[in-house]
Amino acid sequence: MPLTASDEDAATLSSQEQSSSIWKRFSARVSGAFSGADPRVCVAFWLFGLINNVLYVIILSAAVDLVGPDVPKGVVLLADVVPSFATKLIAPYFIHLVPYWMRILIFTFLSSAGMLVVAMSPGYTDGGTISSKIAGIVLASFSSGGGELSFVGLTHFYGQFSLAAWGSGTGAAGLVGAGAYALATSALGFSVHMTLLVSACLPAVMILSFFVVLPMSPLRTAESGADRYRVVEGGGQIEEDEMDDGAGGENEGLLGVSHNSPAHKSIHVPWKDQVRIDLHRVKELFIPFMVPMLLVYIAEYVINQGVAPTLLFPLSESPFEHFRSFYPTYNAIYQIGVFISRSSTPFYRIHNLYLPSLLQVVNLALLSLHAIFNFIPSVWLVFMIVFWEGLLGGVVYVNTFAEIADRVPKEDREFSLGATTVSDSGGICIAGFLSMGWEVWLCSWQVAHGRDYCRQKT
């Protein structure tokens, strides 16, 4: 029996009511997830994450323009990561002596100076100018590494929403950095020189975020609390209101350090003793937090740098007109996955960090096997796997720090958050070395078996 006009109106109204109901439930879920969040804190940490990471992405996006077609792009990756890794490896043991406001000024200066050095260097035809560009990248990398361990440590004083906002900002950096560079140099017709000069101004946003947007009261309260300690046996210190707490039990904490032990850090602890205490903390962080992040970053960056350039299909079976379009498309899809997952902690938490890390290793094995045996029938399936790869990488990153914030005792938390950041840079460094040889081998295998797509330059 055909529908009457009134039946059609009722069906339309019912559909609209269902859509409205779904939207209301979604809005309520979002509002509930961010209940109690300070907008200024969220904005400040989102900008910290965005600006601290966006120069790293811009530099990688400009790799070909910086060093030319004859220099391995892995050189840029390593120059962009190794100094950051070294900073995260060493700085946690002394950076607490430098106040946050001074760190912000130092990081801003280093980032801007590094990008200016890169931008002001002449073209890449002269080997000497490549050296100067690498020097500029190294300066920016030192700033990025110190900034990450400092900002992640700073979230300890501002609660879970600051960590969620930081994670979302770092995820957005991939999209904004790659997209802005492509837009500026392609669609808008800006020169590489001009684009990098403009990007040298971006670190100033960190100064505005810290001194203007971020509320200072939580940090001032924490800093003033440093005076409420007194020395205990062995050179350590403890707050007056914790002196009556018994050793062991719930005071022991994940790191196995009692509140009444000399592990309570203060400036009065001899430097050698403090380093010994901090090394013990790192040892306790290694298995539950550092290893999963290290593993996931090794796997995903070997995929991105070593395998993805060889994941090519005949142009007639793809949406592209040129082989060079595959790689930036993979990178864009990956960055979308990273952004979504790094923004997910207010809505969904992962407590088993090893599961997504191992799934990332499965992705690496699957895509490597496809590069060798060519069994995935469509590039669209590879798009899905690359998106999944981005989701896994981002979810391990943000949930590692969220788990530290939940499970590590308060007195160890700031150090633990900063020290664990070494895992992502360490994983990228290892992957950088592995991927250069892996890409060459995979491409050679494909050419030897009649697939020379990886040798095509267009």
C-alpha positions in Angstrom: 0.0 0.0 0.0 1.6 3.3 -1.0 2.5 5.9 1.7 0.3 8.9 2.0 1.6 12.4 2.3 0.9 12.4 6.1 2.8 9.0 6.4 5.8 10.5 4.6 5.7 13.6 6.9 5.6 11.4 9.9 8.5 9.3 8.7 10.5 12.4 8.0 9.7 13.8 11.5 10.6 10.5 13.1 14.0 10.5 11.3 14.6 14.1 12.4 13.7 13.2 16.0 16.1 10.2 15.9 18.9 12.4 14.5 18.2 15.1 17.2 18.3 12.4 19.9 21.6 11.0 18.7 23.1 14.5 18.6 21.8 15.3 22.1 23.3 12.0 23.5 26.6 12.8 21.7 26.6 16.4 23.1 25.9 15.1 26.6 28.7 12.6 26.3 31.2 15.3 25.3 30.0 17.7 28.0 30.3 14.9 30.6 33.7 14.0 29.4 35.0 17.5 29.8 33.0 18.3 33.0 35.2 20.3 35.3 37.8 21.2 32.7 39.4 24.7 32.8 39.2 26.1 29.3 42.3 28.1 29.8 44.3 25.0 30.8 43.0 23.0 27.8 43.8 25.8 25.3 47.2 26.4 26.7 48.3 22.7 26.7 46.7 22.1 23.3 48.8 25.0 21.9 51.9 23.6 23.7 51.4 20.3 22.0 50.7 21.8 18.6 53.6 24.3 18.5 56.2 22.0 20.2 55.6 19.3 17.6 54.6 21.3 14.4 58.2 22.4 13.5 59.3 18.7 13.6 56.6 17.9 11.1 57.4 21.0 8.9 61.0 20.0 8.8 60.2 16.4 7.7 57.7 17.7 5.1 60.4 20.0 3.7 63.1 17.2 3.6 63.4 17.0 -0.2 63.5 20.8 -0.5 66.2 21.1 2.3 68.7 18.5 1.2 67.8 17.8 -2.5 67.0 14.5 -4.3 70.5 12.9 -4.0 70.8 13.0 -0.1 68.9 10.3 1.9 65.9 11.8 3.6 66.8 9.7 6.6 69.5 12.2 7.3 66.8 14.8 8.0 64.9 12.4 10.2 67.9 11.6 12.3 68.9 15.2 12.6 65.3 16.0 13.7 65.2 13.2 16.3 68.6 12.3 17.7 69.2 15.6 19.5 65.7 15.3 20.9 66.4 11.8 22.1 69.7 12.8 23.7 67.9 15.7 25.5 65.2 13.4 26.9 67.8 10.9 27.9 69.9 13.3 30.0 67.8 16.3 30.9 65.3 14.7 33.4 68.1 14.4 35.9 68.8 18.1 36.2 66.1 20.0 34.4 64.1 20.4 37.6 66.7 23.0 38.6 65.4 25.2 35.8 62.1 26.9 36.4 59.4 26.4 33.9 59.2 30.1 32.8 62.9 30.0 31.9 62.5 26.8 30.0 59.8 28.3 27.9 62.1 31.2 26.9 65.0 28.9 26.2 62.9 26.5 24.0 61.3 29.4 22.1 64.7 30.9 21.4 66.2 27.6 20.2 63.3 26.8 18.0 63.1 30.2 16.3 66.9 30.3 15.9 67.0 26.8 14.5 64.3 27.6 11.9 66.0 30.9 11.0 69.3 29.1 10.4 67.5 26.6 8.1 65.5 29.3 6.3 68.5 31.6 5.7 70.8 28.9 4.3 71.2 29.1 0.5 70.0 26.3 -1.8 70.9 22.7 -1.3 73.4 22.5 -4.2 76.3 23.4 -2.0 77.3 20.7 0.5 78.3 23.4 3.1 74.7 24.8 3.1 73.4 21.3 3.8 75.6 21.3 6.9 74.2 24.6 8.1 70.6 23.4 7.5 71.3 20.3 9.6 72.8 22.5 12.3 69.5 24.5 12.4 67.4 21.3 12.5 69.6 20.1 15.4 68.8 23.3 17.4 65.1 23.0 16.8 65.3 19.3 17.8 67.0 20.1 21.2 64.1 22.5 21.8 61.5 20.0 20.8 62.9 17.3 23.1 63.2 19.5 26.1 59.8 21.0 25.4 58.1 17.6 25.3 59.6 16.3 28.6 58.8 19.7 30.3 55.3 20.1 29.1 54.4 16.5 29.8 55.9 16.9 33.3 53.9 20.2 33.7 50.6 18.3 33.2 51.2 16.8 36.7 50.2 20.2 38.2 47.1 20.7 36.0 45.3 17.4 36.0 44.0 14.9 33.4 42.5 17.5 31.1 45.9 19.1 30.5 47.3 15.8 29.5 44.4 15.1 27.1 44.8 18.6 25.6 48.5 18.1 25.2 48.0 14.8 23.4 45.4 16.3 21.1 47.6 19.2 20.3 50.5 16.9 19.4 48.2 14.9 17.2 47.0 18.0 15.4 50.6 19.0 14.8 50.9 16.3 12.2 47.9 17.5 10.2 48.6 21.2 10.6 52.3 21.0 9.9 52.1 18.8 6.8 49.0 20.6 5.5 50.3 24.1 6.1 53.6 23.4 4.4 51.9 21.8 1.4 49.4 24.7 1.2 52.0 27.4 1.5 54.5 26.0 -1.0 52.0 24.6 -3.5 48.5 26.2 -3.5 49.7 29.7 -2.2 53.0 29.6 -4.2 55.2 30.7 -1.3 58.9 29.8 -1.6 60.4 27.3 0.8 62.5 30.2 2.2 59.5 32.3 3.0 57.5 29.4 4.5 60.3 28.5 6.9 60.8 32.1 7.9 57.1 32.4 8.8 57.3 29.1 10.7 60.2 30.6 12.8 57.6 32.9 14.4 55.4 30.1 15.6 57.4 29.3 18.8 56.3 32.7 20.1 52.9 31.2 20.6 54.3 29.1 23.5 55.3 32.3 25.3 51.8 33.6 25.0 50.3 30.3 26.0 52.4 30.1 29.2 52.5 33.7 30.4 49.0 34.8 29.2 46.7 31.9 28.7 47.8 29.3 31.3 46.6 29.9 34.9 49.7 30.2 37.1 48.1 29.4 40.5 48.6 25.6 40.4 52.2 25.9 39.5 52.9 28.6 42.1 51.2 26.5 44.7 53.3 23.5 43.8 56.5 25.6 43.8 55.7 27.2 47.2 55.1 23.7 48.6 58.8 22.9 48.0 59.5 24.9 51.1 57.4 22.6 53.3 60.0 19.8 53.6 62.5 18.9 56.2 65.5 16.7 56.0 65.2 13.1 57.0 67.9 10.5 57.5 70.1 9.9 54.4 69.7 13.4 52.9 66.1 13.0 51.7 63.1 15.1 52.7 59.5 14.6 53.6 56.5 16.9 54.1 55.5 17.6 57.7 52.1 16.1 57.3 53.5 12.8 55.9 55.9 12.1 58.8 53.3 10.1 60.6 52.6 7.8 57.7 54.0 4.3 58.1 56.5 2.9 55.6 55.2 0.3 53.1 51.6 -0.5 52.3 49.8 2.1 50.2 52.6 4.5 50.6 55.0 2.2 48.7 53.6 3.0 45.3 54.3 1.6 41.9 57.9 2.5 41.9 58.6 0.7 45.2 59.7 4.0 46.9 58.2 4.8 50.3 57.0 8.2 51.1 59.3 8.0 54.1 62.3 7.0 52.1 65.2 9.2 50.9 63.6 9.0 47.4 61.6 12.1 48.3 63.4 14.5 46.0 64.5 17.9 47.0 67.3 20.3 46.2 69.0 19.3 49.5 69.7 15.8 48.3 73.3 15.4 47.1 73.5 15.3 43.3 75.0 11.8 43.1 72.3 10.4 45.5 69.6 12.1 43.5 70.9 10.5 40.2 70.9 7.1 41.9 67.3 7.6 43.0 66.2 8.8 39.6 67.9 5.8 37.9 66.0 3.5 40.2 62.8 5.3 39.2 63.6 4.8 35.5 64.3 1.1 36.1 60.8 0.8 37.6 59.2 2.7 34.7 60.9 0.6 32.0 58.8 -2.5 31.7 55.2 -1.1 32.4 55.5 2.2 30.4 58.7 2.6 28.4 58.9 -0.7 26.6 55.3 -0.5 25.0 55.9 3.0 23.8 59.4 2.2 22.5 58.0 -0.9 20.7 55.1 0.9 19.0 57.3 3.8 17.8 59.9 1.4 16.3 57.1 -0.5 14.5 55.2 2.5 13.1 58.3 4.5 12.0 59.8 1.5 10.2 56.4 1.3 8.5 56.3 5.0 7.7 59.9 5.4 6.6 61.0 2.0 5.4 57.8 0.2 4.2 55.3 2.8 3.1 57.5 4.1 0.2 57.3 0.6 -1.3 53.6 0.1 -0.9 52.8 0.9 -4.5 50.2 -0.3 -7.0 49.7 0.1 -10.7 48.3 3.6 -11.4 45.4 2.0 -13.3 44.4 0.3 -10.0 44.7 3.4 -7.8 43.1 6.8 -7.5 46.5 8.5 -8.4 48.1 9.7 -11.6 51.6 9.7 -10.3 53.5 7.2 -8.1 54.9 10.0 -5.9 51.3 10.6 -4.7 51.1 7.3 -2.7 53.5 8.3 0.1 52.1 11.7 1.1 48.6 10.2 1.0 49.7 7.4 3.4 51.2 10.0 5.6 48.1 12.2 5.7 45.9 9.1 6.5 48.3 8.1 9.2 48.3 11.6 10.8 44.4 11.6 10.9 44.5 8.4 12.8 47.1 9.8 15.2 45.1 12.9 15.8 41.9 11.0 16.6 43.6 8.6 19.0 45.6 11.2 20.8 42.4 13.1 21.4 40.6 10.1 22.8 41.5 9.9 26.5 38.5 11.9 27.8 36.2 9.4 26.1 38.1 6.1 26.1 41.1 4.6 28.0 43.4 1.7 27.3 45.0 0.2 30.3 46.8 -2.7 28.6 49.6 -0.9 26.8 51.2 -4.0 25.4 48.2 -5.0 23.3 48.2 -2.1 20.9 52.0 -2.2 20.7 52.0 -5.8 19.7 49.2 -5.1 17.2 51.5 -2.4 15.7 54.2 -5.1 15.2 51.6 -7.2 13.4 51.0 -4.2 11.1 54.7 -4.0 10.4 54.9 -7.7 9.6 51.7 -7.6 7.4 52.8 -4.6 5.3 56.3 -5.9 4.9 55.1 -9.2 3.7 52.8 -7.4 1.2 55.7 -5.4 0.0 57.5 -8.7 -0.7 54.7 -11.0 -1.9 52.1 -8.4 -3.2 49.0 -10.2 -1.8 46.8 -7.2 -0.7 44.5 -6.7 -3.7 43.6 -3.0 -3.3 45.3 0.2 -2.2 42.1 1.0 -0.3 42.9 -1.8 2.1 46.4 -0.4 2.7 44.7 3.0 3.4 42.7 1.2 6.2 45.7 -0.5 7.6 47.7 2.8 7.7 44.8 4.6 9.4 44.7 1.7 12.0 48.5 2.2 12.4 48.0 5.8 13.3 45.2 4.9 15.8 47.5 2.4 17.6 50.5 4.7 17.7 48.5 7.6 19.1 46.6 5.6 21.7 49.8 4.1 23.2 51.3 7.6 23.4 48.5 9.3 25.3 47.5 6.3 27.5 51.1 5.7 28.6 51.1 9.1 30.2 47.6 8.7 31.5 48.6 5.4 33.2 51.6 7.1 34.8 49.3 9.9 36.1 47.0 7.2 37.6 49.5 4.7 38.9 52.7 6.5 39.9 52.9 8.1 43.4 52.4 11.8 43.3 55.9 12.7 44.5 57.4 10.7 41.6 55.0 11.7 38.9 56.5 14.8 37.4 59.9 13.1 36.9 58.2 9.9 35.6 56.2 11.8 33.0 59.2 13.6 31.7 61.6 10.7 31.8 59.2 8.4 29.9 59.2 10.7 26.9 62.6 9.3 25.9 60.8 6.2 24.6 59.2 7.8 21.6 62.4 9.5 20.4 64.4 6.4 21.1 62.0 4.3 19.0 62.1 6.8 16.2 65.9 6.8 16.3 66.1 3.0 16.1 63.5 3.0 13.3 65.4 5.7 11.4 68.5 3.5 11.1 66.5 0.3 10.4 64.2 1.8 7.9 66.9 3.1 5.6 68.2 -0.4 5.0 64.8 -2.0 5.0 63.4 0.4 2.3 66.5 -0.3 0.0 66.1 -4.1 0.4 62.4 -4.1 -0.2 62.7 -1.9 -3.3 65.5 -4.1 -4.7 63.4 -7.2 -4.1 60.4 -5.7 -5.9 62.6 -4.6 -8.9 64.1 -8.1 -9.1 60.7 -9.6 -9.2 59.3 -7.4 -12.0 57.8 -4.5 -9.9 59.9 -1.4 -10.5 57.3 1.1 -9.2 59.6 2.2 -6.3 62.2 3.4 -8.8 59.7 5.6 -10.6 60.3 9.3 -10.1 56.9 10.7 -11.1 
